[in-house]
């Protein structure tokens, strides 16, 4: 390998990145994605609007109502209206839930009989509806245990639960580490997708065709500036996660850094391969977004854990490198097992294989000739 030729091309690429202002995109895009998604995605449900129809007007029904009023998860409204009027409110999006306390509520409790409470939920967003239903059940169970703690026959259950890895149940702890995998997949791929195809559009690719530089030297010179620039994003994103979003970091920083560098090579390999096979910058960017952003968002674990997927979606998730990388990232931030875990070692090896295959394919598909 002729290092002098490679060095000259690298300096030329750095100059081109600064001249075309692409250097701004290198750092602006990752930060924007992190801030927009980090602050914008929320899984927890707070201040859900619930309309309570208390047809019993008893002491126990007021105890139950007070539990909803004291909860940060609900904004209750106790109204004296009919069920049809309440359903009209939920259709008009003025409330999200309707809780109906029957007129025989206290009577049944005092006699140890089963009492049913009606609940209507706006399930336009199924995940949010399921979460709200679970919150309602928790409030009702808490109220029931306080109303009649001395009645074991009532079926009261005491649950002593403990949350692991995300004890505070913060959305940021679940979302931000996954965003790192999404950002480091999309941003480097888009940049590298423009490196070769822009030379095709401008006609400067003929300099490569006519020069004695080899294909692997050309690609090394093209990818090195992008690799070095995006390597800085590894530390920037870590700073945003731990300082701005206050996400805990319990694992090995060396594992985080090394796996991120391998992952950037994978992203650059994807973009380079797209840049080789396309002929316009618009086509390259659109194809890169389709290949990276959509799978990266779906299979990064931000919305749904991979273990909760089944059939085709579970298989598809294992075809994309973001799943393997984000498993390691979540471990370094929230768990801290590191390389002592066999799964982390396996996934790190898979990432290395991904990087090698993509870089080799890019070299093979690059033709040093005019088609």
PERAHU-V520611 format. One record per pair of residues at least 12 apart in sequence whose C-alpha atoms are under 8 Angstrom apart, sorted by the first residue. I is the first residue (numbers start at 0). GAP is how many residues later the second one is. If there is no record, write none. Layout:
BEGIN
i->[I | I]
gap->[GAP | GAP]
END
This chain:
BEGIN
i->[0 | 1 | 4 | 5 | 5 | 5 | 5 | 6 | 8 | 8 | 8 | 9 | 9 | 9 | 9 | 12 | 12 | 12 | 13 | 21 | 25 | 25 | 25 | 25 | 25 | 26 | 26 | 28 | 29 | 29 | 29 | 29 | 29 | 30 | 32 | 32 | 33 | 33 | 33 | 33 | 33 | 33 | 36 | 37 | 37 | 37 | 37 | 37 | 38 | 40 | 40 | 41 | 42 | 42 | 43 | 43 | 44 | 44 | 44 | 44 | 45 | 45 | 45 | 46 | 46 | 46 | 46 | 47 | 47 | 47 | 47 | 47 | 47 | 47 | 48 | 48 | 48 | 48 | 48 | 48 | 48 | 48 | 49 | 49 | 49 | 49 | 49 | 49 | 49 | 49 | 49 | 50 | 50 | 50 | 50 | 50 | 50 | 50 | 50 | 50 | 50 | 51 | 51 | 51 | 51 | 51 | 51 | 51 | 51 | 51 | 52 | 52 | 52 | 52 | 52 | 52 | 52 | 52 | 52 | 52 | 53 | 53 | 53 | 53 | 53 | 53 | 53 | 54 | 54 | 54 | 54 | 55 | 55 | 55 | 55 | 55 | 55 | 56 | 57 | 58 | 59 | 59 | 59 | 60 | 60 | 60 | 62 | 62 | 63 | 63 | 63 | 66 | 66 | 67 | 72 | 85 | 89 | 95 | 95 | 96 | 96 | 96 | 96 | 97 | 97 | 97 | 97 | 98 | 98 | 98 | 98 | 99 | 99 | 99 | 100 | 100 | 101 | 101 | 101 | 111 | 111 | 112 | 120 | 140 | 143 | 144 | 164 | 164 | 165 | 171 | 171 | 171 | 172 | 172 | 172 | 173 | 174 | 175 | 175 | 175 | 176 | 176 | 176 | 176 | 176 | 177 | 177 | 177 | 177 | 177 | 177 | 178 | 178 | 179 | 180 | 180 | 180 | 180 | 180 | 180 | 181 | 181 | 181 | 181 | 181 | 183 | 183 | 183 | 183 | 184 | 184 | 184 | 184 | 184 | 184 | 184 | 184 | 185 | 185 | 185 | 185 | 185 | 185 | 187 | 187 | 187 | 187 | 187 | 187 | 187 | 188 | 188 | 188 | 188 | 188 | 188 | 188 | 188 | 189 | 189 | 189 | 189 | 190 | 190 | 190 | 191 | 191 | 191 | 191 | 191 | 191 | 191 | 192 | 192 | 192 | 192 | 192 | 192 | 192 | 192 | 192 | 192 | 192 | 193 | 193 | 193 | 193 | 193 | 194 | 194 | 194 | 195 | 195 | 195 | 196 | 196 | 196 | 196 | 196 | 196 | 196 | 197 | 197 | 199 | 199 | 200 | 200 | 200 | 207 | 208 | 208 | 208 | 214 | 214 | 214 | 215 | 218 | 222 | 225 | 226 | 226 | 226 | 229 | 230 | 230 | 233 | 233 | 246 | 247 | 247 | 248 | 248 | 248 | 248 | 249 | 249 | 249 | 249 | 249 | 250 | 250 | 250 | 250 | 250 | 250 | 250 | 250 | 251 | 251 | 251 | 252 | 254 | 254 | 254 | 255 | 255 | 255 | 258 | 258 | 258 | 258 | 259 | 261 | 261 | 261 | 262 | 262 | 262 | 262 | 264 | 265 | 265 | 265 | 265 | 265 | 268 | 268 | 268 | 268 | 269 | 269 | 270 | 271 | 272 | 272 | 272 | 272 | 272 | 273 | 273 | 275 | 275 | 275 | 276 | 294 | 294 | 295 | 295 | 298 | 298 | 298 | 298 | 299 | 299 | 299 | 300 | 300 | 305 | 320 | 320 | 323 | 323 | 323 | 323 | 324 | 324 | 324 | 326 | 327 | 327 | 327]
gap->[216 | 215 | 208 | 211 | 212 | 214 | 215 | 214 | 209 | 212 | 213 | 211 | 212 | 214 | 215 | 208 | 209 | 212 | 211 | 169 | 161 | 162 | 165 | 203 | 204 | 203 | 206 | 158 | 153 | 154 | 157 | 203 | 207 | 206 | 146 | 150 | 142 | 145 | 146 | 149 | 203 | 206 | 142 | 134 | 137 | 138 | 141 | 207 | 133 | 130 | 134 | 129 | 85 | 128 | 87 | 127 | 28 | 83 | 86 | 87 | 26 | 27 | 28 | 25 | 26 | 27 | 28 | 25 | 26 | 27 | 28 | 48 | 49 | 84 | 25 | 26 | 27 | 28 | 45 | 46 | 47 | 48 | 24 | 25 | 26 | 27 | 45 | 46 | 47 | 48 | 49 | 25 | 26 | 27 | 28 | 35 | 44 | 45 | 46 | 47 | 48 | 13 | 24 | 25 | 26 | 27 | 46 | 47 | 48 | 49 | 25 | 26 | 27 | 28 | 29 | 30 | 45 | 46 | 47 | 48 | 24 | 25 | 26 | 46 | 47 | 48 | 49 | 45 | 46 | 47 | 48 | 45 | 46 | 47 | 48 | 49 | 50 | 46 | 48 | 47 | 45 | 46 | 87 | 40 | 44 | 45 | 80 | 84 | 76 | 79 | 80 | 72 | 76 | 71 | 62 | 12 | 32 | 25 | 26 | 22 | 23 | 24 | 25 | 20 | 21 | 22 | 23 | 18 | 19 | 20 | 21 | 17 | 18 | 19 | 16 | 17 | 14 | 15 | 16 | 41 | 42 | 41 | 12 | 15 | 12 | 12 | 169 | 170 | 168 | 73 | 74 | 75 | 74 | 75 | 161 | 128 | 127 | 65 | 69 | 71 | 64 | 149 | 152 | 153 | 156 | 122 | 123 | 124 | 148 | 151 | 152 | 121 | 123 | 57 | 115 | 119 | 141 | 144 | 145 | 148 | 111 | 114 | 115 | 118 | 140 | 76 | 79 | 80 | 83 | 78 | 79 | 81 | 82 | 107 | 108 | 111 | 137 | 81 | 102 | 103 | 106 | 107 | 110 | 38 | 39 | 42 | 76 | 79 | 80 | 83 | 78 | 79 | 80 | 81 | 82 | 83 | 99 | 103 | 81 | 95 | 98 | 99 | 35 | 77 | 80 | 31 | 34 | 76 | 77 | 79 | 80 | 83 | 75 | 77 | 78 | 79 | 80 | 81 | 82 | 88 | 91 | 92 | 95 | 77 | 81 | 87 | 90 | 91 | 27 | 77 | 80 | 76 | 79 | 80 | 78 | 79 | 81 | 82 | 83 | 84 | 87 | 82 | 83 | 79 | 80 | 78 | 79 | 80 | 160 | 159 | 160 | 161 | 148 | 151 | 153 | 147 | 144 | 45 | 42 | 37 | 38 | 41 | 34 | 30 | 33 | 23 | 26 | 86 | 85 | 86 | 83 | 84 | 85 | 87 | 82 | 83 | 84 | 85 | 86 | 80 | 81 | 82 | 83 | 84 | 85 | 86 | 87 | 80 | 84 | 86 | 79 | 77 | 83 | 84 | 72 | 73 | 76 | 66 | 69 | 89 | 92 | 65 | 89 | 90 | 93 | 58 | 62 | 88 | 92 | 90 | 85 | 88 | 89 | 92 | 93 | 86 | 89 | 90 | 93 | 18 | 88 | 17 | 90 | 85 | 86 | 88 | 89 | 92 | 13 | 14 | 86 | 89 | 90 | 88 | 22 | 25 | 24 | 26 | 18 | 21 | 23 | 24 | 22 | 23 | 26 | 22 | 25 | 17 | 30 | 33 | 23 | 24 | 26 | 27 | 22 | 23 | 26 | 17 | 16 | 19 | 20]
END
